[in-house]
Amino acid sequence: MRRNILLFLSVISTQCLANGMQPETSVLLVNESKGEAGMNVINTDNYPSLLYTKIVDVAGSNKSVRLLVTQPVVRVEPGQTQRVRFMLQTDKPLLQEELKRVTFEGIPPKGQGGNELKVTIRQDLPVIIHPAGLAEDLMPWKQLTWRKKGDQLEVSNPSKYVVRMVASFTALPSGKGGVLKQTFLLPGASFTVKLPASNDTQIEFYPASRYGYKGERFVATIQ
């Protein structure tokens, strides 16, 4: 009993603050025609923090396409909004969209009294880089192809656009669910998953919009 009371007092004396740095949008869009982009990040905590910004290449992405953070580390006061700028570097004009990720992490100062636990929150967002000569397509998931190969289902992206979606899907008419290996498909990429039932002819899934929102239900035909 005494141990439980001490543990309870220890918990309530520790303040856990975990608001952190909040980006204004859930996706960073970069247009090659502009060569740069920006993202507003607000420090929602009541103390100053160092904002660390980092670009991460995803598996299969073109590493010759570079996105540089002009100010990787900057001090942000409580309640202040910091504009983070990005510069695009390419060896040649882009022919298809590229996908990267950007992380924003606030590193708080060390506590003075020792009874305050400040938790760092890392925001991990997708970055879509759009070629200057490529028309916009707000529904690129319609270009995906779904093929039955034995007891496997192959999903391919023959388009020049990055397609993002919720990992879970429903096969029809069986109504059985499945999970994709990843939540994105790069241009020209494909992967296979287990087909829930051999008599299924359609796939129901939820794509992600260009701005990071969960889109409306979409049903694709299995070829």
N, C-alpha and C positions, 0 to 999 in steps of 0.2 A: 504493500500500500504506500509506504513512505517513498519507495523508488518511483512509483507511478506519479505521485504528487510532484516530486522533483523533476521528473521528465516533463510533466505538464507545464510547470513554471518555466523550465528551460525553453520550451517551445514558444510560450506567449511572450517571453522576453526577447526573442529573436524576431526581428522584423524582416520579412522576406519581400523585397521590392523587385518586381520583375515586369516593368512596363517596357522600358528600353527604347531603342530607336525604331520609329515607325515610318516606313516609306509611304509616299502618298498614293501609289498604285501598286498592284500586285504583279505587274509585268513591265519590264523595261523594253521599249520599242526604239530601235535605232535604224534610221533611214540612211542608206549609203549616200544618197544625193546630198544630204546635209553634212555627213562626215562626223557628226557629233550628236550627243544626246545629253539629257540631264534628268535628274530625279531629286525631288525635294524629300528630305528626311527630317522628321521632327523628334527632338528629345523629349519624350513624355514623362521622364523622371523629374524629381524635384532636386536634382543635383547635377553638376556638370559631368560629362563623360567624353572619352575619346572615341570618335567614330572611325572604325576600321572598315574600309570598303575593299573588296577583293573580287576579281573576275576569275571564274573557274570554267575550264573547258569540260564539256560533257563527252562521254565515250562516243567515238565516231565522228566528232566534229572536226572541221577544218582548222587546224592550229595555226595556219599561216594567216588567218583572219584574226587580227589582234584588236582588242578593245582595251584601251588604257584609261586608268583612273587618274585624273589630273591632280587630285589631292587625296592620296590613299588614307592618310591619318589626319584628323582635324578635331580640335576641341569644340564641343557644342554645349552651350549653356542650357540650363533647364528651361523647357518651353520654347527654345529657339529652333527655327527651321534652317537647315543647312542645304544649300544647293550643291549636289554632287554632279560633277561634269565628267563625261566620258568622250574620248577621242578614238575614232575608228581608223585603223591602218590596214590596208590591203595591198598585195603585190600586183593585183590585176582586178578588173571589174568583176563583181560578183554575178554569177549566173543563177544562183538559187539561194534561198534563205539559209541562214546559219543560226544555230542555237548555242547559247552559252548560259551560264548562271552567274548571278552577282549576289554576294553576301554583304549585309550590313550588320555590324556588331558594335555595341557600345560597351566600352571598358570603363567601369566606374572607379572613382577614387577609393582608396582604402578607408574603411570605417575608423572613426576616432575612438569610440568607446568600446569596441570589441563585441557589442551585443547586437550588431546590425549585420545581417547577411544580405548582400546585394548580389542578385543573380543576373548574369549576363544572358541576353536573348539574342540569338543570331537569326536574322531574317534572310531567307534563301529564296531568291526570285529568279524566274526564267528571263533570259534576254533573247529577243528575236531581232536579228539583223536582216533588214529587207533590202534587196538589190535595187539600184536606181532604175534599171530598165525593165523591172518586173511589175506587171499590173497587180493591184491589190485584189486579194480574194478573201472575203470575210468568212467563207465557209469551206476551207480547204479539205475538211474531213469527208466531203462528198466525193473526193477523188480517190479515196482509199479503195483498194480491192481486197475482197475476202474470198479465199479459195479453200475448198475442202481437199485435203491430201491424206487419204486413209482416215485414221482417227484423229488427225491433226487439222488445225485451222491456221492457214497462213494469211497474215494481214500485211499488205504492201502499200508503200506510198510512192507511186510513180510520178507524183507532181514535183514542182520546184518549191513547195511550201512546207514549212514545219507544221506538223499536226500534233496537237496536244489534246488529251482526253482523260476522263476518269478511268482508272485501271479496271474496275469491275464492269462486266457486260452480262447480258442475258441472251441466251440462244433461243430461237423460236422455231417451231411451235412448242418445243419441250418445256420451255420456261426455266430451264436449268441455268445456273449462273457459272461464270468463269472469271478468271483474273488475267489480265494482260501482263506481260513481263515488265513493261515499263509504261509510263504515262505520256510518251511522246514517240513520234516517228520522224526521223530526219528525211529529207528528200532522197529518194532512191533506196531507202532502207526497208527491211522487212524482218519479221520474226514469226515463229509458230507457237501455238498454244494447244492444249488439249481441247478437242471438240467435245462439248458436253454430251451430245447425243447424235447418232449417225443420221437420223432423219431431219435434223435441223436444216432450215433453208434460209434463215435470216439471223442477223445479229443486231441487238438493240444496245446502244451505248450512249453515253453523254459526252459530247465534245467540250473543249474549253475554248472560250472566245479569245479573240486577239488581246483582249484587255484582262484576261485571267478569270473571267466569270464562268461558272458552269452553264453550258448551253442547254438548249432544249433537247429532249430525247430524239435520237436519230436512229432509223432502222435501215440497215444495209442488207443487200441480197448476197447470199453466199453463191459463188460461181462454181 
